[in-house]
């Protein structure tokens, strides 16, 4: 019997997933987070008052007044451009946080 060492270098050649699964691949928030866009485009979601689950609504409902969700309607013909600069700026902001809740 021989003693052989085999060194393996696995890699992910093609990563595809649905919205919830993609959060595990790219490290961003899942589809129900405030910034649920998996391309880091900056489109923000809305939630019902007192509920933590965000929805990717592009148009603000009439008479909707929830703090932090009062952003204007999103023009789907002119979506924000994804930016690695914004990603890095936000990363620098959250890295010093002592825990995930902050």
N, C-alpha and C positions, 0 to 999 in steps of 0.2 A: 504494500500500500504506500502511495506517495503522499507527501504533504505539499499541497498546492494552494497557493493564495490567489484568489481571483478578485481583482479590483473592478468594481462596477461604477459607472458614472451615469445613473439614470437622469433623464431630462424629460420635460413636458414638451413634446413637439407641437401639439395643437391643443390649446385649452378652450373648450367650449362648455357652456352651461346655461341654464336658465337664470333669471334674475337672482333668486336666493343663492344658488350654487356659485354664481360668479363672484359673490362677495368673498368666498373662501379663496378664490384664485387671485383676485387683485387686491385684497386687503381693505376694500372700501366697505361702506355700510351696505346692508342688504336693501332690497327694493322698498321696504317700508320705512326707511330713514328719511330725515328731512332733506338731505341731498342724495336721493336715491338713484340718480343717474350713474350708471356704471362706467361712463366715459369721463367723469369729473367735469361735466360741462357747466355746472352751476345752477341748473334748473332745480328750484326748490319745490317741495311738496306742501300740502296743506293737511291739517288734522282737525278733527272735531274737538270742541272745547273740552279739556280735561282728559282726553284720550291720547296715548303716546304714538298710535299708529298713523303714519303719514301716508297720503295718497298722492299719486303723481298727476294732480289736476292742473291743466294748463290754463284754465279759465277760472277766475275767482267767482264763487257763487254769489248771487245777489244777497244783500244784507248779511254778508259774512264778515265778522269782525273778531278774529282770534289773534291775540298777540303773537308776533313772530311769523305769522302766515299771511299778512296783509300785503304781500307783494303784488305787483300788477300782473295782468294776464301775460302769458308767454306766447309770443308770435312764433308758431311752428315753422313758418317760412324763413325766419331769421333767428335760429337757435344760437345761443352763445357758443363761442368757440372754446374747445377744451384747452386748458392751459396747464403746462407742467409748472410754470412759475407760481400760479395760484396754489397748486398742490404743495410745493415746497414751502411757501409762506405759511400755509395752514399746518403743515407738518412741524415746522419750527415752533408754531404756537402751541400745539398739543403735546409735544415731547416732554416738556417739563412737568406735565400734569402728574400728580402723585397717584392717581388711580383712574380707572376707565370712566367713572361717573363724572369726573371733572373735565 
